[in-house]
Amino acid sequence: MPRVTENVEWPGEPTIRPSETTVPTMLCASVEETCAFYEALGFEAIYQQTKPYVYLAMRWSGFQLHFVATPKDLDPAREDLGGCLVMVDAVAPYHAAFVAAMRRAYGKILSSGRPRITRYRPGASRFTLVDPSGNSIIFIQRDEPAELEYGGSKQLTGLAKALDNARILREFKNDDLQAFRALKSAVRRHSADAPVVERALALCHLIDLATALGEPTAPWLEDLRGLELSAEDRRRIESELGHLPGLQDWLP
């Protein structure tokens, strides 16, 4: 086997130069559904067949996604069957492009179930696109810090710590349901001792999560509108959560 050494030739052995391109191959429960979803987002089907075996290749911008058949004993609903990372210079334009395409194709942003796209918070370095087969396509900014801060700060307690953990569950673990459950429990336990602005932030997150999960939002809206917020409180909420659709309609 030749030595893999950057731009170095070894006598009698071929030289390997760093010019490779990797193309992920993921599982596909339905060629038709998968192809229709990605085409709705602007992808082009560059290869498609169902016999003698399933193979689908989609292309968008400068990258490709390839798919093969899902084995009969695997359940796509688990959403842990496959996925890939797409490293980009800036994630915000990609999220904006996919959201715009979803609005055109479906009349709304697909934020729950399958397929869906995760919410994007300004300044975030990643988001996830989940396709009909449960594959997670994670777009990550190239300059994302090598040492990410994954929450759990020892300086945070009570509701502030719960908000931090909910952020990690949503942005890095793609687990809206667990974030919703954890934050709902924390609001019950810590609201009485928390500053009003933290209570408002938690309730705004619960409203957004409930919307994404198809849960009732009325209880959280009622609690939020019952709070007395100062101008400074509103500025902080709008600064941190201004990306949430409907925020201005929620606030008292």
LOMARDO-527190 format. One record per residue (C-alpha): x, y, z; residue in one letter; residue number from 1. Coordinates in nm, 3 decimals, padded with zeros to 5 digits. Each point is the difference from the previous one (the first is absolute). Example, Ala and Ser with C-alpha at 12.3 -4.5 7.8 and 13.67 -1.06 7.14 Angstrom:
% LOMARDO-527190
ROSE_01.230_-00.450_00.780_A_1
ROSE_00.137_00.344_-00.066_S_2
This chain:
% LOMARDO-527190
ROSE_00.000_00.000_00.000_M_1
ROSE_00.145_00.342_-00.092_P_2
ROSE_00.081_00.241_00.275_R_3
ROSE_-00.253_00.285_00.027_V_4
ROSE_00.233_00.297_00.026_T_5
ROSE_-00.080_00.347_-00.128_E_6
ROSE_00.185_00.082_-00.323_N_7
ROSE_00.292_-00.232_00.079_V_8
ROSE_00.125_-00.260_-00.245_E_9
ROSE_00.143_-00.327_00.123_W_10
ROSE_00.233_-00.191_-00.231_P_11
ROSE_-00.190_-00.271_-00.186_G_12
ROSE_-00.339_00.096_00.144_E_13
ROSE_-00.279_00.217_-00.139_P_14
ROSE_-00.045_00.350_00.141_T_15
ROSE_-00.329_00.082_00.171_I_16
ROSE_-00.098_00.364_-00.004_R_17
ROSE_-00.282_00.161_00.205_P_18
ROSE_-00.254_00.029_-00.282_S_19
ROSE_-00.265_-00.242_00.126_E_20
ROSE_-00.376_00.055_00.004_T_21
ROSE_-00.220_-00.202_00.234_T_22
ROSE_-00.367_-00.061_-00.076_V_23
ROSE_-00.218_-00.133_00.284_P_24
ROSE_-00.233_-00.291_-00.070_T_25
ROSE_-00.311_-00.003_00.218_M_26
ROSE_-00.306_-00.219_00.037_L_27
ROSE_-00.316_00.072_-00.193_C_28
ROSE_-00.341_-00.140_00.102_A_29
ROSE_-00.172_00.134_-00.314_S_30
ROSE_00.173_00.121_-00.314_V_31
ROSE_-00.308_00.196_-00.106_E_32
ROSE_-00.045_00.181_00.334_E_33
ROSE_00.370_00.069_00.040_T_34
ROSE_00.039_00.131_-00.352_C_35
ROSE_-00.312_00.219_00.026_A_36
ROSE_00.117_00.152_00.329_F_37
ROSE_00.349_00.089_-00.117_Y_38
ROSE_-00.127_00.130_-00.336_E_39
ROSE_-00.240_00.226_00.191_A_40
ROSE_00.305_00.148_00.173_L_41
ROSE_00.173_00.063_-00.332_G_42
ROSE_00.211_-00.316_-00.031_F_43
ROSE_00.042_-00.166_-00.339_E_44
ROSE_-00.036_-00.377_-00.044_A_45
ROSE_00.311_-00.101_-00.194_I_46
ROSE_-00.063_-00.375_00.027_Y_47
ROSE_-00.312_-00.197_00.093_Q_48
ROSE_-00.087_-00.368_-00.020_Q_49
ROSE_-00.204_-00.259_00.190_T_50
ROSE_00.108_-00.317_-00.187_K_51
ROSE_00.201_-00.215_00.018_P_52
ROSE_00.079_00.189_00.319_Y_53
ROSE_-00.086_00.336_00.152_V_54
ROSE_00.237_00.287_-00.066_Y_55
ROSE_-00.070_00.372_00.006_L_56
ROSE_00.243_00.290_-00.038_A_57
ROSE_-00.098_00.361_00.072_M_58
ROSE_00.210_00.311_-00.063_R_59
ROSE_-00.026_00.354_00.139_W_60
ROSE_00.257_00.275_-00.035_S_61
ROSE_00.340_-00.170_00.036_G_62
ROSE_-00.091_-00.320_00.185_F_63
ROSE_-00.185_-00.326_-00.059_Q_64
ROSE_-00.207_-00.239_00.212_L_65
ROSE_-00.034_-00.364_-00.108_H_66
ROSE_-00.255_-00.253_00.127_F_67
ROSE_-00.045_-00.376_00.006_V_68
ROSE_-00.290_-00.218_00.117_A_69
ROSE_-00.088_-00.029_00.369_T_70
ROSE_00.035_-00.362_00.123_P_71
ROSE_-00.333_-00.159_00.087_K_72
ROSE_00.085_-00.042_00.370_D_73
ROSE_00.076_00.370_00.056_L_74
ROSE_-00.260_00.259_00.100_D_75
ROSE_00.051_00.344_-00.160_P_76
ROSE_-00.214_00.158_00.273_A_77
ROSE_00.291_-00.044_00.242_R_78
ROSE_00.187_00.282_-00.178_E_79
ROSE_00.337_-00.145_00.096_D_80
ROSE_00.067_-00.200_-00.313_L_81
ROSE_00.227_00.241_-00.178_G_82
ROSE_00.100_00.351_-00.090_G_83
ROSE_00.295_00.212_-00.094_C_84
ROSE_00.176_00.327_00.073_L_85
ROSE_00.014_00.280_-00.257_V_86
ROSE_00.279_00.244_00.085_M_87
ROSE_-00.068_00.353_-00.131_V_88
ROSE_00.144_00.349_00.036_D_89
ROSE_-00.322_00.142_00.150_A_90
ROSE_-00.310_-00.196_00.098_V_91
ROSE_-00.256_00.283_00.002_A_92
ROSE_-00.035_00.026_-00.383_P_93
ROSE_-00.061_-00.375_-00.027_Y_94
ROSE_-00.269_00.006_00.265_H_95
ROSE_-00.163_00.301_-00.164_A_96
ROSE_00.003_-00.170_-00.342_A_97
ROSE_-00.160_-00.319_00.130_F_98
ROSE_-00.262_00.188_00.203_V_99
ROSE_-00.094_00.207_-00.306_A_100
ROSE_-00.026_-00.316_-00.212_A_101
ROSE_-00.222_-00.167_00.261_M_102
ROSE_-00.233_00.299_00.005_R_103
ROSE_-00.032_-00.015_-00.379_R_104
ROSE_-00.049_-00.377_-00.016_A_105
ROSE_-00.204_-00.068_00.315_Y_106
ROSE_-00.140_00.341_00.095_G_107
ROSE_00.177_-00.016_00.338_K_108
ROSE_00.325_-00.085_00.175_I_109
ROSE_00.015_-00.370_00.086_L_110
ROSE_00.107_00.022_00.364_S_111
ROSE_-00.140_-00.324_00.144_S_112
ROSE_-00.031_-00.364_-00.101_G_113
ROSE_00.178_-00.130_-00.307_R_114
ROSE_00.124_00.169_-00.210_P_115
ROSE_00.092_00.318_00.187_R_116
ROSE_00.264_00.266_00.053_I_117
ROSE_00.119_00.114_00.341_T_118
ROSE_-00.032_00.364_00.105_R_119
ROSE_00.295_00.228_-00.059_Y_120
ROSE_00.107_00.247_00.268_R_121
ROSE_00.205_00.295_-00.131_P_122
ROSE_00.363_-00.066_00.078_G_123
ROSE_-00.045_-00.377_00.021_A_124
ROSE_00.257_-00.212_-00.180_S_125
ROSE_-00.218_-00.291_-00.112_R_126
ROSE_-00.348_-00.121_-00.087_F_127
ROSE_-00.150_-00.334_-00.104_T_128
ROSE_-00.213_-00.109_-00.292_L_129
ROSE_-00.189_-00.327_00.064_V_130
ROSE_-00.125_-00.175_-00.314_D_131
ROSE_-00.301_-00.236_-00.044_P_132
ROSE_00.215_-00.305_00.081_S_133
ROSE_00.129_00.147_00.326_G_134
ROSE_00.349_00.091_-00.124_N_135
ROSE_00.151_00.305_00.170_S_136
ROSE_00.189_00.235_-00.231_I_137
ROSE_00.192_00.229_00.238_I_138
ROSE_00.133_00.325_-00.142_F_139
ROSE_00.298_00.122_00.204_I_140
ROSE_00.199_00.320_-00.031_Q_141
ROSE_00.367_-00.071_-00.072_R_142
ROSE_00.126_00.243_00.261_D_143
ROSE_-00.218_-00.146_00.276_E_144
ROSE_00.220_-00.004_00.313_P_145
ROSE_00.182_-00.328_00.053_A_146
ROSE_-00.089_00.018_00.370_E_147
ROSE_-00.374_00.056_00.000_L_148
ROSE_-00.178_00.106_00.317_E_149
ROSE_-00.260_-00.270_00.053_Y_150
ROSE_-00.183_00.149_00.295_G_151
ROSE_00.005_-00.129_00.354_G_152
ROSE_00.182_00.307_00.130_S_153
ROSE_00.069_-00.025_00.371_K_154
ROSE_-00.065_00.373_00.030_Q_155
ROSE_-00.366_-00.045_-00.102_L_156
ROSE_-00.277_-00.125_00.225_T_157
ROSE_-00.377_-00.039_-00.003_G_158
ROSE_-00.189_00.125_-00.304_L_159
ROSE_00.311_00.156_-00.157_A_160
ROSE_00.168_-00.340_-00.004_K_161
ROSE_-00.313_-00.162_-00.146_A_162
ROSE_-00.007_00.259_-00.281_L_163
ROSE_00.365_-00.072_-00.077_D_164
ROSE_-00.060_-00.374_-00.009_N_165
ROSE_-00.308_00.044_-00.222_A_166
ROSE_00.217_00.194_-00.246_R_167
ROSE_00.244_-00.289_-00.018_I_168
ROSE_-00.277_-00.255_-00.048_L_169
ROSE_-00.145_00.202_-00.287_R_170
ROSE_00.307_00.125_-00.182_E_171
ROSE_00.247_-00.284_00.043_F_172
ROSE_-00.204_-00.311_00.084_K_173
ROSE_-00.298_00.080_-00.225_N_174
ROSE_-00.237_-00.117_00.275_D_175
ROSE_-00.293_00.243_00.025_D_176
ROSE_-00.211_-00.244_00.200_L_177
ROSE_00.257_-00.043_00.277_Q_178
ROSE_00.061_00.376_00.006_A_179
ROSE_-00.374_00.058_00.038_F_180
ROSE_-00.033_-00.252_00.283_R_181
ROSE_00.306_00.128_00.185_A_182
ROSE_-00.101_00.366_-00.029_L_183
ROSE_-00.362_-00.070_00.098_K_184
ROSE_00.120_-00.176_00.315_S_185
ROSE_00.247_00.280_00.078_A_186
ROSE_-00.270_00.267_-00.033_V_187
ROSE_-00.214_-00.184_00.255_R_188
ROSE_00.291_-00.039_00.243_R_189
ROSE_00.189_00.329_-00.033_H_190
ROSE_-00.237_00.273_-00.122_S_191
ROSE_-00.080_00.129_00.348_A_192
ROSE_00.367_00.081_00.066_D_193
ROSE_00.102_00.110_-00.350_A_194
ROSE_00.023_00.358_-00.129_P_195
ROSE_-00.299_00.096_-00.213_V_196
ROSE_00.211_00.029_-00.315_V_197
ROSE_00.122_-00.361_00.038_E_198
ROSE_-00.359_-00.115_00.048_R_199
ROSE_-00.097_00.187_-00.318_A_200
ROSE_00.288_-00.153_-00.196_L_201
ROSE_-00.095_-00.349_00.116_A_202
ROSE_-00.366_00.054_-00.092_L_203
ROSE_00.095_00.130_-00.345_C_204
ROSE_00.211_-00.312_-00.056_H_205
ROSE_-00.289_-00.219_00.116_L_206
ROSE_-00.239_00.171_-00.242_I_207
ROSE_00.245_-00.050_-00.286_D_208
ROSE_00.066_-00.363_00.094_L_209
ROSE_-00.370_-00.073_00.045_A_210
ROSE_-00.065_00.142_-00.347_T_211
ROSE_00.271_-00.220_-00.153_A_212
ROSE_-00.126_-00.310_00.183_L_213
ROSE_-00.369_00.058_-00.067_G_214
ROSE_-00.074_00.054_00.369_E_215
ROSE_-00.246_00.260_00.142_P_216
ROSE_00.155_00.345_00.043_T_217
ROSE_-00.286_00.166_00.189_A_218
ROSE_00.123_-00.077_00.356_P_219
ROSE_00.343_00.150_-00.068_W_220
ROSE_-00.143_00.302_-00.184_L_221
ROSE_-00.232_00.072_00.290_E_222
ROSE_00.284_-00.017_00.251_D_223
ROSE_00.223_00.218_-00.217_L_224
ROSE_-00.263_00.270_-00.048_R_225
ROSE_-00.052_00.007_00.374_G_226
ROSE_00.356_00.119_00.062_L_227
ROSE_00.096_00.364_00.052_E_228
ROSE_00.305_00.066_-00.215_L_229
ROSE_00.214_00.310_00.015_S_230
ROSE_00.141_00.166_-00.311_A_231
ROSE_00.338_-00.154_00.083_E_232
ROSE_-00.159_-00.346_00.032_D_233
ROSE_-00.160_00.037_-00.343_R_234
ROSE_00.330_00.110_-00.155_R_235
ROSE_00.176_-00.308_00.135_R_236
ROSE_-00.276_-00.233_-00.119_I_237
ROSE_-00.005_00.156_-00.347_E_238
ROSE_00.379_-00.012_-00.016_S_239
ROSE_00.015_-00.370_00.086_E_240
ROSE_-00.319_-00.124_-00.167_L_241
ROSE_-00.072_00.250_-00.275_G_242
ROSE_00.036_-00.283_-00.254_H_243
ROSE_-00.312_-00.179_00.130_L_244
ROSE_-00.304_00.052_-00.226_P_245
ROSE_-00.286_00.164_00.187_G_246
ROSE_00.208_00.124_00.293_L_247
ROSE_-00.151_00.347_-00.008_Q_248
ROSE_-00.351_-00.148_00.011_D_249
ROSE_00.085_-00.209_00.306_W_250
ROSE_00.148_00.270_00.221_L_251
ROSE_-00.225_00.196_00.237_P_252
